[in-house]
Amino acid sequence: MPEEKRKVDMDKIVSLCKRRGFIFPSSEIYGGLNSCWDYGPLGVELKRNVRDAWWRAVVQERDDVVGIDASIMMHPQAWVASGHVEGFSDPLVECKNCHLRWRADQLSGEKCPDCDGELTEPKMFNLMFKTFMGPVEDNANVVYLRPETAQGIFVNFENVRSTMRKKLPFGIAQIGKSFRNEITTGNFIFRTREFEQMEIEYFVKPDTDDEWFNYWVKERFNWYLKLGIKKENLRLRRHGKEELAHYAKDCYDIEYLFPMGWSELEGVANRGDFDLAQHAKHSGKGLDYFDEETNERYVPYVIEPSAGVDRSVLAFLVDSYDEDIAEGETRVVLRLHPALAPIKVAVLPLSRNEKLVPMAREVYTEVHRHFMTQYDDAQSIGRRYRRQDEAGTPFCVTIDFQSLEDKQVTIRERDGMAQIRLPLRDLVSTLQAKLSGEAFTTQPTWSAKAVGTRED
Ligand code: ATP
């Protein structure tokens, strides 16, 4: 699809996020803080669901990957060993006229994009945030906020291997905050200075690395498809030789067609034995592996799938955003996969009539024991459906006057707006089945069949 034809622009996503409580500018009452964002009540649920889906897929449903949660601040030598102190830099140029700063490798021309002024020669700028540990602010106490979660995994390689009695191949996964003092930020939560990563370091026998590299590229690509990302909006881009980091053997970016164009969502790299060998050298601790099958000792190679939580959230929001016509009006709907939807079920009494409320409250009490549920009785039923559509809620349960007589309720589905009526006693089991992908009367976009077609 040509990029200019995409109907979602970022402004629509930003304003929906604000309007519905997904994401707010940070410190907004003070005028905001450049490139910092706060996740609101719906955003925090969406983000948790993204993390949980990843953790389930890469840790809980596998027996060869385990998780850790390492500290953000690490021994400063770890960043010397990893190469970040020396080389984690971007080329910075400054406009001699307006003094705006730019990343030289991201500019297309030689002039300032803002005022056309002349630019300074590029200077390398290290992206690590520095702070001091303890009360004395001197060089001996410098620590860094980690710019990636990966190094916390490498330094724990031997702890995890020996305590979990793991044999190769095995992986260690981690989710957590990272910090980069990016020269330029922007495109909402796409590039910020504080962000969250989901990383796996998968350790393998050296001559099996190509095979595992291909495996993880496929595995990670399919993860996005299974969660509803449209195939035409996702692609793989292999790094050219000149783009590869000096230690990397191979690298693919999984790219998504964001409103500003194709951009990296996740990187999958074959890092060879660079990281473990570096940490072994700088720490003086052996990080090699004894292979009982072959009686050999070697430093494992590592395959690294490295994804961003916030970038994934943005991709899921952009991909699921849709506008259609309902009752003659434009309807904004987030067609989120139910596993990601912040609210799974909304319970809506037809009105605030005192006869309806007790039954509606009873239904809510029962349903919200099972699913993230919202009770809403404010304004007309049409307005409430629209609100839930914008929040991406897959199902609304409506209680009307007939319900008081026949103990039946209506489920209304988000994507096709179809409705079914069913006995109250079947409500929870039916919602469970439908949230797991069972077809509604009309086919929801994310149902098992629809996802199957995309994966083909
Ligand atoms: P870019 O080229 O976009 O700066 P990168 O190649 O430096 O990214 P990696 O170091 O491979 O990124 O980081 C892995 C993942 O972490 C990225 O694919 C992205 O999802 C996420 N990420 C990296 N930097 C940022 C950032 N500043 N803001 C939000 N997410 C980020």
Boltz pocket constraint, residues with backbone or C-beta under 6 A from the ligand:
constraints:
  - pocket:
      binder: B
      contacts: [[A, 148], [A, 180], [A, 182], [A, 189], [A, 190], [A, 191], [A, 192], [A, 193], [A, 194], [A, 195], [A, 196], [A, 197], [A, 264], [A, 265], [A, 266], [A, 267], [A, 306], [A, 307], [A, 308], [A, 309], [A, 310], [A, 311], [A, 312]]
      max_distance: 6.0
